[in-house]
Amino acid sequence: MAVQPEGKPCWADAMFGDLEGAKRFYGEVLGWTFGESSSEYGHYTQAYADGRAVAAVVPPMPGQEGQSQWCLYFASPDAAATAEKIRENGGEVLMEPMQVGEFGTMCLAREPSGAVFGVWQGGTHEGFEAVATPGAYCWAEVFTREPEKADGFLSAVFPFRMKEIEDHAIDFRMFDIGEETVLGRMKMTDDFPPEVPSYINVYFTVDDCDEAVARAVKLGGILRFGPMSSPFGRFAALSDPQGANFSVIDITTTEGEMPRVKDV
């Protein structure tokens, strides 16, 4: 597997107080199977879709109980250097770069508008073994009330080129690496409760959006938005029973014309 380019989303994991409950939920909703958890690495447990690693679940660290959320990791050739860039551009390093055996080096940070993210310098574990296939990661968006802060930070820390959708009704930007669009940024509207902080919403691919939503709700998940068809696919936003937000998308069911975009 090739080394991921700097700034590309390369992994996702989440902490759950009820790890077995999370495995049951995502196993049913996304079809995941799970590897063995290792006490050496804090019972970090990889999730697989069709035999390929697509995410991981882990018990909460002390003091972070009851704070389930998905964390998206961006690839870095040098996690320590990226951590310095994060500080220099107004971000906060929450966990200093830490080597995880031979797997790689991780770092956790918060961008200036409040969204938490990870940095991953791959070793033997380079990241997602599959993307945009059923059960696998597909896309992510930074939801923020302070887009100027997030935009400036992300484009300074990572080699992103920014463009925006030409639509006065929404404030939405996209970040490219080379010719590939790898991340979106949406300004949060008043529809979001004020207590909801900035966060990164991770999308997982499904065969049928409506069926995935039905399974999630039956298992105690909460439908936040959708299902809705778009030029990118039919998608819905959900919260799992432990409060972690995520989205599902069927990328084969599209509707409408692609929006016009312009470079920023």
C-alpha positions as CSV (number, residue, x, y, z in Angstrom):
1,M,0.0,0.0,0.0
2,A,1.4,3.4,-1.0
3,V,2.2,6.0,1.7
4,Q,-0.7,8.5,2.0
5,P,0.0,12.1,0.8
6,E,0.3,14.7,3.5
7,G,-3.1,16.0,4.7
8,K,-5.1,13.1,3.3
9,P,-7.7,11.6,5.7
10,C,-6.1,8.2,6.4
11,W,-7.9,6.7,9.5
12,A,-10.8,7.0,11.9
13,D,-11.5,5.7,15.3
14,A,-13.8,6.4,18.3
15,M,-13.9,5.9,22.0
16,F,-16.9,4.1,23.5
17,G,-17.7,3.4,27.2
18,D,-19.6,0.4,26.1
19,L,-17.2,-1.2,23.6
20,E,-19.3,-4.3,23.1
21,G,-22.4,-2.2,22.4
22,A,-20.5,-0.2,19.8
23,K,-19.4,-3.4,18.1
24,R,-22.9,-4.7,18.0
25,F,-24.3,-1.4,16.6
26,Y,-21.7,-0.8,13.9
27,G,-21.6,-4.5,13.1
28,E,-25.3,-4.4,12.3
29,V,-25.4,-1.0,10.6
30,L,-22.2,-1.1,8.6
31,G,-21.5,-4.9,8.4
32,W,-18.2,-4.6,10.3
33,T,-16.4,-7.5,11.9
34,F,-13.8,-6.9,14.6
35,G,-10.3,-8.1,15.3
36,E,-8.9,-9.1,18.7
37,S,-8.3,-6.2,21.2
38,S,-4.9,-5.9,22.7
39,S,-4.4,-4.9,26.3
40,E,-0.9,-3.7,25.3
41,Y,-2.6,-1.0,23.2
42,G,-5.4,-0.1,25.5
43,H,-7.8,-2.6,24.0
44,Y,-7.7,-0.8,20.6
45,T,-9.9,-2.9,18.3
46,Q,-9.8,-2.7,14.5
47,A,-13.0,-2.9,12.5
48,Y,-13.1,-4.7,9.1
49,A,-15.3,-4.5,6.1
50,D,-15.0,-7.4,3.8
51,G,-11.8,-8.4,5.5
52,R,-10.1,-5.0,5.1
53,A,-9.3,-2.6,8.0
54,V,-11.6,0.5,7.9
55,A,-11.7,2.0,11.4
56,A,-11.2,1.1,15.1
57,V,-13.0,1.4,18.4
58,V,-11.4,1.8,21.8
59,P,-12.5,2.2,25.4
60,P,-12.2,5.8,26.7
61,M,-9.1,7.1,28.3
62,P,-9.3,8.0,32.0
63,G,-11.3,11.2,32.4
64,Q,-12.9,11.0,29.0
65,E,-15.7,8.7,29.9
66,G,-19.1,9.5,28.2
67,Q,-17.5,11.5,25.4
68,S,-17.9,9.2,22.4
69,Q,-17.0,10.8,19.1
70,W,-15.4,9.8,15.8
71,C,-11.8,11.1,15.3
72,L,-10.5,11.6,11.8
73,Y,-6.7,11.3,11.2
74,F,-4.7,13.2,8.6
75,A,-1.6,11.6,7.1
76,S,1.7,13.2,7.9
77,P,5.3,12.3,6.9
78,D,6.5,13.8,10.3
79,A,4.0,14.0,13.1
80,A,6.3,16.1,15.3
81,A,6.7,18.7,12.5
82,T,3.0,18.7,12.0
83,A,2.4,19.2,15.7
84,E,4.7,22.3,15.6
85,K,2.7,23.7,12.6
86,I,-0.5,23.1,14.6
87,R,0.8,25.2,17.5
88,E,2.3,27.9,15.2
89,N,-1.1,28.4,13.5
90,G,-3.3,28.7,16.6
91,G,-4.2,25.1,17.2
92,E,-3.8,23.1,20.4
93,V,-1.9,19.8,20.7
94,L,-4.0,17.6,23.0
95,M,-1.7,14.6,22.8
96,E,1.9,15.0,21.9
97,P,3.2,12.7,19.1
98,M,3.4,9.2,20.5
99,Q,4.8,6.2,18.8
100,V,2.5,3.2,18.8
101,G,4.9,0.3,18.4
102,E,5.8,-0.4,14.9
103,F,2.4,0.7,13.6
104,G,3.2,4.4,13.4
105,T,3.1,7.7,15.4
106,M,-0.1,9.5,16.4
107,C,-1.0,12.9,17.7
108,L,-4.3,14.5,18.7
109,A,-5.1,18.2,18.2
110,R,-7.9,20.8,18.2
111,E,-8.1,23.4,15.4
112,P,-8.8,27.0,16.5
113,S,-12.6,26.8,16.0
114,G,-12.8,23.7,18.2
115,A,-12.9,20.5,16.1
116,V,-10.7,17.7,17.3
117,F,-8.7,15.7,14.8
118,G,-5.7,13.3,14.7
119,V,-2.4,13.1,12.9
120,W,-1.0,9.8,11.8
121,Q,2.5,9.1,10.6
122,G,2.2,5.6,9.2
123,G,4.6,2.8,10.0
124,T,3.4,-0.8,9.3
125,H,-0.2,0.6,9.6
126,E,-0.6,3.1,6.9
127,G,-4.3,3.7,7.3
128,F,-7.5,2.6,5.6
129,E,-7.2,-0.6,3.6
130,A,-10.4,0.3,1.7
131,V,-12.3,3.5,1.0
132,A,-15.6,4.2,-0.7
133,T,-16.7,0.6,-0.6
134,P,-19.6,-0.7,1.6
135,G,-18.7,-0.3,5.3
136,A,-15.6,1.8,4.5
137,Y,-14.8,5.5,5.0
138,C,-15.9,7.7,2.1
139,W,-15.8,11.4,3.1
140,A,-15.6,13.9,5.9
141,E,-16.6,17.5,6.7
142,V,-15.6,19.9,9.3
143,F,-18.7,21.5,10.9
144,T,-17.8,24.9,12.4
145,R,-19.4,28.1,13.5
146,E,-16.1,30.0,12.8
147,P,-15.2,29.0,9.2
148,E,-12.5,31.6,8.8
149,K,-10.5,30.2,11.7
150,A,-10.9,26.6,10.4
151,D,-10.1,27.5,6.8
152,G,-7.0,29.5,7.6
153,F,-5.7,26.8,10.0
154,L,-6.2,23.8,7.7
155,S,-4.7,25.4,4.7
156,A,-1.6,26.5,6.7
157,V,-1.0,23.2,8.4
158,F,-1.6,20.9,5.4
159,P,-0.9,21.4,1.7
160,F,-4.5,22.1,0.8
161,R,-5.9,24.1,-2.1
162,M,-9.3,25.6,-1.3
163,K,-12.3,26.0,-3.4
164,E,-15.9,26.9,-2.6
165,I,-19.4,26.1,-3.8
166,E,-21.0,29.0,-5.7
167,D,-24.2,29.1,-3.7
168,H,-25.1,32.0,-1.4
169,A,-27.5,29.7,0.6
170,I,-24.6,27.7,2.1
171,D,-21.0,28.4,3.2
172,F,-19.2,25.3,2.0
173,R,-15.6,24.9,1.1
174,M,-13.6,22.0,-0.2
175,F,-9.9,21.1,0.3
176,D,-7.9,19.5,-2.5
177,I,-4.5,17.7,-2.6
178,G,-3.4,17.9,-6.1
179,E,-6.4,17.1,-8.2
180,E,-8.2,15.1,-5.5
181,T,-10.8,16.7,-3.2
182,V,-10.2,15.1,0.3
183,L,-12.3,17.2,2.8
184,G,-15.2,19.5,3.1
185,R,-16.0,22.4,5.5
186,M,-19.6,23.4,6.3
187,K,-20.5,26.5,8.4
188,M,-22.9,25.4,11.1
189,T,-26.3,26.9,10.9
190,D,-28.8,27.8,13.7
191,D,-30.2,24.3,13.3
192,F,-27.4,23.0,15.4
193,P,-28.0,23.3,19.2
194,P,-25.6,25.9,20.7
195,E,-24.1,23.3,23.0
196,V,-22.8,21.3,20.0
197,P,-19.2,22.2,19.4
198,S,-17.3,22.2,16.1
199,Y,-16.6,18.6,15.0
200,I,-15.6,16.5,12.0
201,N,-18.4,14.5,10.6
202,V,-17.2,11.1,9.1
203,Y,-19.2,9.4,6.3
204,F,-19.2,5.6,5.9
205,T,-20.3,4.0,2.6
206,V,-23.4,1.8,2.6
207,D,-25.3,-0.2,-0.1
208,D,-28.7,1.3,0.7
209,C,-28.9,4.5,2.8
210,D,-32.5,4.0,3.8
211,E,-32.0,0.5,5.0
212,A,-28.9,1.5,7.0
213,V,-30.8,4.3,8.7
214,A,-33.6,1.9,9.5
215,R,-31.1,-0.6,11.1
216,A,-29.5,2.3,13.0
217,V,-32.7,3.6,14.4
218,K,-34.0,0.1,15.4
219,L,-30.7,-0.3,17.4
220,G,-31.1,2.9,19.3
221,G,-29.4,5.4,16.9
222,I,-31.0,8.8,16.3
223,L,-31.6,10.2,12.8
224,R,-30.4,13.8,12.7
225,F,-30.9,14.6,9.0
226,G,-32.1,12.9,5.8
227,P,-32.1,10.5,4.1
228,M,-31.5,13.0,1.3
229,S,-30.4,12.5,-2.3
230,S,-27.7,14.7,-3.8
231,P,-25.3,14.7,-6.7
232,F,-22.8,13.0,-4.5
233,G,-25.1,10.2,-3.3
234,R,-28.0,9.5,-1.0
235,F,-27.0,10.2,2.6
236,A,-28.2,10.7,6.2
237,A,-26.7,12.0,9.4
238,L,-27.0,9.9,12.6
239,S,-25.9,9.7,16.2
240,D,-25.2,6.2,17.6
241,P,-26.6,5.1,20.9
242,Q,-23.6,6.4,22.8
243,G,-23.8,9.9,21.2
244,A,-21.1,9.7,18.4
245,N,-22.2,11.5,15.3
246,F,-21.6,10.0,11.8
247,S,-23.1,9.8,8.4
248,V,-23.9,7.1,5.9
249,I,-23.9,7.5,2.2
250,D,-24.9,5.4,-0.8
251,I,-22.6,6.8,-3.5
252,T,-24.3,4.8,-6.3
253,T,-27.7,6.7,-5.9
254,T,-27.2,10.2,-7.1
255,E,-29.6,13.0,-8.1
256,G,-29.1,16.4,-9.5
257,E,-26.3,18.3,-11.1
258,M,-22.9,18.8,-9.5
259,P,-22.6,22.3,-7.9
260,R,-20.4,24.9,-9.5
261,V,-17.2,25.6,-7.6
262,K,-14.5,28.2,-7.7
263,D,-11.0,28.5,-6.4
264,V,-10.4,30.6,-3.3
